[in-house]
Amino acid sequence: HIMLLKLKKPIIKDTKVNLDLKFNNHKIIELKNIDSKEF
């Protein structure tokens, strides 16, 4: 997560790469929540 925090800069805030990182991170959080509910 440290790398993601470093990427949060105004220059690349709206770049597609940063948006993909946010999307992927959101999906990972959803998967973790689903796993915790199943157990």
N, C-alpha and C positions, 0 to 999 in steps of 0.2 A: 504493500500500500504506500510505502514511502516514495516509490517511483511515480505512482499516480499523483501524489501530492506535488511532486516536483514539476509534473507536466502541467499543472494548473496555473498557466501564465496567460496574461492578456493576449500575447502574440498568437498563441495556438489555441485559445479558448474556443474558437468557433470552427476549428479545422475538422475535417472529416475523421481524421485519426483520433482526435480527442473525443469526438462524439461516439465513435466505435468503442473506445475504451469505457466510456460511461455506460453504453448499452450492454457491453459484455459484463461489466461489473454488476450491473443491475440484474442480469440474468443469473449470475453466480449467486447473488444474494437470494433470488427466488428459489434456486435449487437447494440452497442451504435451508431455507425455511420449509420447503416441502419435505426434505429429509428429516428435519427435526419433528415435523408433525407426524410423519410415518412412525417414528420411534417413540 
